Amino acid sequence: MVGFVAEQLGLTPGAFAEYAARDQTRREHAVELQALLGLRRFGFPAWRDCLRVGTEAAWATDRGEPIVRAMLDQLRLTNIMLPAPHVLERIGLDARVRARRRAFEALASGLTDANRQALDALLTNDPEVGRSRFTWLRDCPESPAPSNMIELLDRLDYVRSLGVHADRARRIHPGRLVRLVGEGGIMTAQHIADLEPARRTAILVAQAAHLDPRVADATLAMFEKYIGSLFTKARSKDERRFQATKRDVAKALLLFRRTIAALKRAKQAGEDGVVVVEREVGMAQLDRALPTIEAVADVADQDILLTAAEKYSVLRRFSPRFLASFQFQSNVAEDPVLAAIEAIKAADQAGAKTFASARPPSSCLRSGAS
């Protein structure tokens, strides 16, 4: 480029090396260029504007690129000459610090002393669970079992007792919240305890706001799996019962075939069917087979819901707490499933010991089972 311009001016390229020998020339030319392009020098007002837009950009992210890009856009918009890179870097770092502090204050604003103490208590070892509550909350059981359901409900009750509601997490940008949740997710309780107070409180608030729906989802998922396993086991139990009667079924079918054949022959011969059956099969043998046939018919006609309900005493170990922990809604007017749920909850609140005292209609049970 230097050689091309030198050729146009009829000079040697080496003359350019003498351009900066006189510093005043460089400054005079800079002033002329500013006037020609309508540019202004970078001063305190521009520094303040960069800090403002940088803080707004850092509200959503800690990444340097979008923060610096926002500041450059602001400078170009206001026709300000770009400062040295280290100046922009320093402003960007200050903007990020301000954005973090602003997010910390937003999350902690309005917390009572009791809330703060409860959050800090998450990081200390609790003899009741044998570790810190923070670690305990993050370590959720997954296998569907009554004992694990109780453990999840214990965690759900505890995290809700912290008094950190989901609307508090919405005070900051989702990107910033995700970052705080991610930071807390890879830190140990001891590491978080060593942080400066504002950051420690913000991370604990973000974790509590995140753990509430996470534990709730885990509880709902385990309940669904457990109910599904009850019906799977009930179906298998009915099948085993039926298989246990397989030999009796075969004998009853042979007897039934002989009886039908005797009746057909009686019809063809014009004889009394009862007489022919008595002669060829024997009514006494049919009478002895009747209990077996009735038992087999009962097994075949057994409603799987009734078999699953045999485990209701186990289900009741956690079902009252489970139903009380959630508010159920439906887009169906007068949904019978909701009616059944409310009937069970009312019985639980009244101290009922059995399901029979508040048993909803069978149609509700069948709808709920589906």
N, C-alpha and C positions, 0 to 999 in steps of 0.2 A: 504493500500500500504506500509506503514511504517513497519507494522508487517510482511508482506511477505518478504521484503528486509532484515529485521533483522534476520529472520529465516534462510535465505540463508547464512548470514554472521556469524551465531552463536552468535548473540548478543541479548540483550533485547531491545524491542521497546523504552524503556525510555531513552536509550543512545542517541537517536536522539535529545533530548532536549538540550544536551550539545554541539551540533554541532556549533551553532552560538555564543557560549560563547567567541570564539576567532574570531573577525571580519576579521583578516588577512587570516584565513583559507577560509572563504567564498569568499574573493576577489581573492585569489590564484586559487581556484577552478573555479571561473568565467573566469579568464584569460585562464586556461587550456581548458575549454569548448569552448571558443571563437576560440582558435587556432585549436582545434579538428574539429569544425564545419565550420571553415572559416568565422566566423562572425566578424563584426567590431562594435565598440562602436558608439553610436548615438552622433554626434557632429554637428557643425555649417553647414558643407556641406549637411548633411542629413536633417537638419532643413530647409535649403533653398530648397532642392528638394521636401520635403513634402509640403512646402508652394506653390511651383509652381504647382504640380499636384493637390493639394487641390483647388487652384484657378481655374484650368481648370475644375475640377469637379463641382465647385460651379458656373461656368458660366451658367450651365443649371438648377441648383436647389439650394434651401436654406436648403434642408434637410440634417441633419448631417450624416446620415448613409452612403450615397454614397460618401460623402466627405472623411470621415474617411476610408472607404474601399479603396478608391483610394490611400490614403497615406500608408496604410498597404501593399497594393500590391507593391508600390514603394520600401518600406523598405525591403520586402522579396526578391524582384527582385535584389536588390543591397546588400543583405546579411548584413543588418544593424540590430542590436539588437533593439527590440521595447522599446521605452521609457515608462515612467509612463503614465497612461491614461490621467492625467490632462495636460500633455505636448501636447499630440495629440489633446486634446480638445481645448487648447489655439491656436494651429496652425490652426485648422479647423475654429475657429471663425475669426482669422485674414484672412484666405483664403476667407471666405464668404464676409467679408467686402471689400476685394480687388476686388472680382468678381462683387459685387454690384456697387462699384465706377467705375469700368471699363465699366459696362453696362450703367451707368448714363452718363458717358463721351461720349460713342458711340452714344447714342440717342441725346445728346445735341450738338455734334460736328457740326459746320457749321451753326448753327442757327444765324440769324441776330438779332440785337437789336429789330427790328420791330417784328420778329417772337416771341421773348421772351416776349415782351410787350403784343402781342396779346394773347399768352397763359396765362399770368398772369391775363389778363382782363377777362378770363373765370370765374375767382373765385370771381369777384366783382359783386355787384347787378347792373343790367342794367334796368333802368326805362322803356325802350322800351318793355321789355318782363316781367317786374315785378318780376324778380328773377335773379339769376346768369345765365350766358350763359351756364355754365357747367351743371347745373340742367336742363335747357331748352333743351339742346341737347340730354340729356339722356331720356327725357320725350317725346317720339314720339307718335302722335295720331295714332290710328289703324282703326277707322271706315272709310270706303271708301266714301269720299265726296269731292267735289271741294275745299272747304275751308281747309280741312285737307291735300289735295294734295299740296296746296299752302304753308301750314305750313311746310310740309316735304321738299319742294323745298327750302324754306327759310333756314332751318337747313342745307341742303346739301350745299347750296351756302356759308353759314357761315363757316362750318367746312373746306371746301376747301380753303376758304380765309386765313386760319391760316398758310398755306404754309408747312404743315407737310404731306409729301407724303408717300405712303405705303413702298417705298424702304428704307426709314429711319428705319422703324420698323424691317426690315430684317437684320439690322446691329448686332442684338443681337440674342442669342439663342431663338427659339420659346418657350421653357419652361420658360425662364426668362421673355419673353414678356407676356405670359399668366399670370404669377404671378403679373406683374405690372398692367396689365389690371384688374385683379381680385382685387388687392389692391385698385385701384382707383374706382372700381365699388361699393365698400362698404363704401367708405369715403364720407363725405359731403364736399362741397366746402370750408367751414371754416376749416375743419380738414386738407385738402390738403394745404391750405394757410399757416398753422402753421408749415409745414414740412421745413427741411433745404433746401436751394435753389436747390442743385443738385438733390436731390430726388424728390422735387416738380416738377422741369422741366421734369425729366424723366417720371414721372407718367402722366403729362399732354401730353407729346409727345405720349406716348403709348395710352392714351385715344383718342387723336385726330386721330391717325393712325387707331384705332379700330372703331371709330365712323364713319369715312368716308364710308367704305363698309357697315357698319350696317345701316346707314341712306339711303344709295343708295339702298340696298336690300329692306328696308321698303317702299321706294318710288316706286320701280318697282312692289312690291307685291300689293300695294294699287292701282296703275294704272291698273294692271291686274284685281283686284277685281271690280274696278269701271267700266271698260269696260264690264266685265261680267255682272254686274248689269244693265247696259244700255240695253244689248241685252235681259236680262231676263224681264225687264220692257217693252221693245218693244214687246216681244212675248206675254206678258200678255195683253198689250194694243190691239194688233191685235185680240187676243181671245175675249176680251170684245166687240170690234167692231163687230166681227162675231156673238157673242151671242146676241148683240142688234138687229141684223137683223133676228134672229131665226124665229120669227112669219111670217115675210115677205117671208122668204125662204120656210116655210111650205105652205103658200098660193100659191107661184109660182110653187112649186112642184105639188100641187093638180091640178092647171091649166094645167101644163105640162102633167100630167097623162091623164086628160080629152082630151087634144089635141091629144095625141098619140092614145087613144082609138078611137076617131073620125076618124082619118086617117086610122086606121086598118079596121074599118067598111066600110069606103068609098072604100078601096081597094077590100074588099070582095064583095061589092055590085056593083063594077065597076063604081062608081060615081066619080065626081070631088072632090078631097080632100079638096080644098079651099072652095067649096060650103058647104060641110058637116061640116067643122070646123066653118064656118060662122053661119051655122044653129044651131049647138049644143053648141058651145063655144062662138063665137062672136069675130070678129077681133078687135072690139073696146076694149074688155076686155083684149085681148092680148097686144094691144098697151099700155093700162094703166099699165100693169105689166112689160113692157120692162124697164123702168127706175129702177124699183126695182131690176130686174135681173142684170142689168148692175152694179148697186151699190154693190150688193152682190158679183158679180164676181170680182170687183176691190178689195174688202176686202180680198177675198180668195186668190187672186193672188198677194197680196202686199208683196214685198220683205222686210224681217225683217231688212235688212241693212238700207233701206230707212226710216223705222220707227225709228230705233236707231239714224239715222242722224238728226232727228228732235231736238235732244238735243245737236247738235253741238255747238250752241252758248254758252252753259254751259261748254262743254268740252274745248272750246277755252280759257276759263279763265286761264287754266294752261298748255294747250298742247304745246304752243310755248316754254315755259320755260322747260317743261319736255323733249322735243325733243332736245333742245340745251344743256341739262345737261348730255346727254349720247351719246356715239359713238356706233352705231349699226353695227353689222357684220353678215354675213351669209356664210354658206358653200355651198350655191347654186350660181352658176355663173349667173350674171345679174338677181338677185332675184327681182321680181316685187315689193315685199314689201319694200325692201330698196329703190327702185326707187320712190315709193310713199312717203316714209319718207323724202327723199332728196327734192322732189318737194314741200312738205309742209314746210320744213325748209327754202327753198329758198324763198317761198312766205312770210314766217314770217320775214325773214331778209330784204325783200324788202318793208315791211310795209303793206302787203296785209291785208285787213280787212275781207275778206270773203274767203271761201274755193274754190269758183268757179274759181277764177283767176289762181289757180294752181292745179286744180282738176286732179288727176292721172286717168289713164284708169280704167273702172269699174272692170276689172279683177284684178287690184292691190287692189282695195277696198275689193273685195270679198276674196282675198287671205289673206289680213291683218285681215279681220274680223274672219277668221277661226283660 
